[in-house]
Amino acid sequence: MTILQSNRPKVAIFLSHAYQSHRELLEGMLTFIKLRSPWIVNVEMGRAGEPCHTDLAQWGCTGIITNRRDPQLVSFVRKSGVPVVTHMNPAVPGNVIGDIVCDNVSNGKAAARHLVYGAGIPST
């Protein structure tokens, strides 16, 4: 491993693949990471409640983005103290620094304005 690689953050992404919105969220994250981030990522898509398959400590994980909560993940977060960003708040204990949520009220209002008034009306 080169020195450049060893200094790059290693972020594990654990998302359920059951919903189109989760797959689109992952697509957006990977696009951002590819264009603007030095991260090395490990992505695991699976079913809710499915355990993660990566040994996070051995891999050298420095951060996690997840909507899953399984005993192995919870144990690693508690022991390591790595920062965690959750999606739809799966209540992973530890250093949760943010939660990715959908603003369904604002999305609904924007959709209604578009359907009633057309795309040219500014949002309020």
N, C-alpha and C positions, 0 to 999 in steps of 0.2 A: 504494500500500500504506500502511495506517495504521501509526502507531507501535506500537500494540498488536499488530498482526500481525507486525511485524518482530522483536519480542522473543520471539515464541513459538518453541519448539523445532520443527524440521522433521525428522521421523523417517520414514525409508524402510523399508518392510516388504516383504521379498522372500521368499515362501514357495512351495513346490511345491503345486499343487492336486491332485496325484495321490491323496492320502490323505484320508479323512474326518477323521482326527485333526488334520491341518494346517488344514483348513477350519474345524474347531471351535476350534482355537487362535486363528486369525484372528478368528473371531466373538467370542471372549472378550476379546481385546486391544481390538477396536474398541468393544465395550461399555464396557470400563474407560476407554478414551480419551474416549469421548463423555461419560461421567458424571463423570470425575475428573481430566481432564488438559487442559492448554492446548495440546497438541501439534497441529501441522498434519501430516497423514500423507499419504504417497504409497504406495499398495499396488500391488504387481505380483505376481500369481499366475501361475505358469507351470510348465513342466516342469523337472525337475532338469537342470542343465547349460545351460539356456537363458539367454542373456545378458540383463542388465537393459537396459531401453530408456530409462531416465531419465538425463539428464545431471545427476548428483548435485551437482557443483560449481556449475553454473549455477543449479540449484534452491535451493542454499544449505543442503544437507543437514547436520544437526547430530548425527545418530545413525542407526544401522541395526539392524534386527532381521532375521535371515536364516537360512535353511537352504540357501542356494545359494552356490556358489563359482564365479564366472566371472572371467575376466581383468580386465574393466572394473571390477568391484566390488573385487577385490583391489587393483588399482592405485589406485583412489580412497581406499581405507582406508589404504594405505601412505602416500600423499601428504598426506592431510588429518589423519590421527590421530583421526578422529571415533570416539566410543565405539560398540562393536558388541556386541549380544547375539545369540548363536547359538542355533539349535534343533537339537539332536542333533549338535552339534559338527562343523560342516562344515570346520573348520580354516582359517577366514579369518584371515590374519595381521593383526596390529595390536593395537589397544586393545580386546581382548575383555574385557568386564567381567562377563559372565555367560553361562550356557548353560542353556536351557530343556530339561529332560529329563523323561521319564515314569519314575516309580518303579514299574516293572512288578511287582516283588516285593511291595511293599505293596498295590498294586491287586489282585493275585492273591489275597493273604491275605484282604483285605477281602471279595472276591467269594466265596471259599470259606466264610468265616465266615457270610456272609449266607445262602448256600445250605444250609449244614449246620445252623446254629442259628437262623436268622431275623434279621430286621432289628433286633431289640431288644437284641442282645448288644453291649456296648461293645467297642471295639477296644483292642488292647494295644500 
